[in-house]
Amino acid sequence: MGKNTPRIAVNATNVCAKATGLQVATIEIAKEMLKQMDNNLLIYTCSQLLKNLDNSRVKLVSRYISADYWIRGIFRMLWCQSFLPMHMLADNVHTIYSPVPEGLLLSKFQQVITFHDILPLLYPDIYPRQSLFFRYIAPLLIRASKAIICISENTKADITREYKIKNIPIYVVYQGLNHFIFRPRDTSLAKQKYQLNRFFLYVGHMLPYKNLDRALEAFSRLKLPEHKFVIVGNKDNKFYPKLQAKVMELKLKDKVVFTGYAPIEDLPHLYSAADALVFPSLYEGFGLPPLEAMACGCPVIASSVASLPEVCGESAYYVDPYNIDSIAEGMYKIINNPHLKKHLVERGLERAQRFSWAKTANQIIQILEEINEGKL
């Protein structure tokens, strides 16, 4: 492209200090887009980490709109409708991409937004403010968008149904995987830093739809003297105490370990050391932890609903997330059937190779460039 070609921008302002889930995806996509694109790209962010990657193509904006601040929702909406278009005008930006479902409600600019799931619509009691956004603001964003990206066919089907989308192109672009980080590792860190020997692992939030209460009850039924159940995730003020109470109710105080937020560099060591990742979610838009686990040679016990069969293919042991006995059977088979465990490890390593952030970014770039050049 010529140097006077209108630019493509990424709204990467959702990145926060302790990146998880959506923020990790935004960081990885931004990094790959910087590698694959020329000076036609500009990234808006609050993250010094991203700024350090490319001083000329990454522009720092107000830190108060990042996910580190509880009032971010109000500030982010105001910023997107006022300051963002001002930045875009000044920077000769024609097309804006958001890795999350937010953006410009009324604008002459071309925009592409990403939907990861419809959780706020399914669980409004967990996401009261977000449910209002998804119910009343998201339809306006969709109408103001040139195209929509979904991270799974399951999410595409969900938003097509919920928003009755007909005339706007919807592309499925799977999430990726950082293979430099997520690969089989030495298990000594898990044993030394976290004092673990044999254990089942869960990685993620402690929200009710993650179904940890049933997973813990399944674990309690197995009566495994050598095993622990390790939960890696931020200890929030609302759902963590409820899980603690469940642990006490099941008399698992010495059998369940809450590590809290774990640095991303620790995760591959934990995956590599675990007997299996237990991921019995009732709903997922995609589900990165199962892929991360597979890439580290960790067998995956996954829920048979939503997007997880689409993502994991034939490389996971599937359980009925509503059936405690089914979850318990999955854990029992993994530790008592070496052939099954070996089979899942081999299939998982092979499956994980199909996903990369470079591939994800490349597909997004193709969509954005076609829009920027007026081909869509």
Buried (B, 14 or more C-beta within 10 A) or exposed (E): BEEEBBBBBBBBBBBBEEBBBBBBBBBBBBBBBBEEBEEBBBBBBBBEBBBEBBEEBBBBBEBEBBBEBEEBBEBBBEBBBEBBBEBBEEEEBBBBBBBBBBBBEEBEBBBBBBBBBBBBBBBBEBBEEBBEBBEEBBBEBBEBBBBBBBBBEBBBBBBBEBBEBEEBBBBBBBBBBBBEBBBBBEBEBBEEEBEBEEBBBBBBBBBBBBBBBBBBBBBBBBEBEEBBBBBBBBBEEEBBEBBBEBBEEBEBEEBBBBBEEBEBEBBBBBBBBBBBBBBBBBBBBBBBBBBBBBBBBBBBBBBBBBBBBBBBBEBBBBBBBBBBEBBBBBBBBBBEEEEBBEBBBEBBBEBBEEBBBBBBBBBBBEBBBBBBEEEB
